[in-house]
């Protein structure tokens, strides 16, 4: 009798403890703060400005003005637009970029730990260059999740997941194309393909709590999403992904909520514009990028996206010698809120025909493109 009593009481206590554990799990809330910027496009003028006397490259001062903002986030995304194709071959710019590998370590030092490699310049240095870049990022594998370029089918099929604050976040990457260049292997790059994307997303949702998708799409120089962008945004929302980060247009585009299934909403940033770059074919819009921040919140099995905020960034550089207008120095990415009138007057494009390099113009572009609900006192 006593033995039966002990067994009953033990079972009862186990039931209570298990129930309390289940309740605690359902009430438990995990949060991950995420920040994202656009195209890190290292033109020759940028890497020449970063070159040291010993032949190495130091990009850290160029990122320093935003380092504190990037470091505050748990996850920080950047699109490495220009490939790290190999330091044993000449560095180059448009149309076939090759960027010094030193930029990788400097991005990591700045705080970036989500790096996209799937874009239209991914094959600028061929399959060999692609494999070199993957190897470069492997040296930071304990700190950085790099995705979008692959050395094998098994590597491509592996869902990239980063665990932060108890939450598993996956990031998938796709591009509209690679400027007509083809890899020797189909697995090297992820192209926009709804069947493939749906399959990847389904697997990602099984392996992670939240899914972020990076998409290289859209029309260069346009502040408005194309029909194709909107179509893919609706498709991704229907798959119930949490966030879509858009790149490629080299100018900022709107941030919108797109409805998915069963009341789900997907946050879509159609384009974060340029980050560090030396683009000279465009307008002042190419000098204005975006820094999007948001929080992933998980309670029980439900993930929501909260605290969406926008901060505009200025790609700054100077021309010290008017005799050499293409020689540019002092490249930096600076929050518009910190961008002084003196800096504006020293910008290397000040006075160039067709460019309106003024605070009023940068603020106007921001307000015309980004909904007011995502703007605050530090946005611009």
Protein Blocks (a to p, Z undefined) as FASTA:
>chain_A
ZZmmmmmmmmmmmmmmmmmmmmmmmmpccdddddddddddddfklmmmmpcfkopacfkl
mmmmmmmmmmmpmbdcdddfbacfbjkbccdddfbdcddfklmmmmmmnopabdcfbdfk
lmmnojklmmmmmmmmmmmmmmpccehiafbfklmmpccdddeehiacddddddfbenhi
acfbfklpccddfklmmmmmmmmmmmpmbdcddddedjehiabdcfklmmmmmmmmmnop
abdcdehjopacdddddddeehiacdddfbgbjaddddfbdcfklmpccddddddddehj
accdehiacdddddddddfblklmmlcghiacddfklmcfklmmmpmkgoiahiacdfkl
mmmmmmmmmcfklgcfklZZ
